[in-house]
């Protein structure tokens, strides 16, 4: 099975999002736990990060 580079994936695991953005895993979990989080999608009980929405969120954030 061919590996897709992280910067081309639509959905990221939290560790992948952490590696891509240099934001700690615990901080991303904390942000993802917020009600109505715009960049999280659930696949069963697994949380995945929508890469483009997460990027938009970070671009608009003053502090995280």
Secondary structure, DSSP 8 states (H G I E B T S, - for coil): -----GGG-SEE-HHHHHHHHT--HHHHHHHHTSTT-TTEEEETTEEEEEHHHHHHHHHH-S--
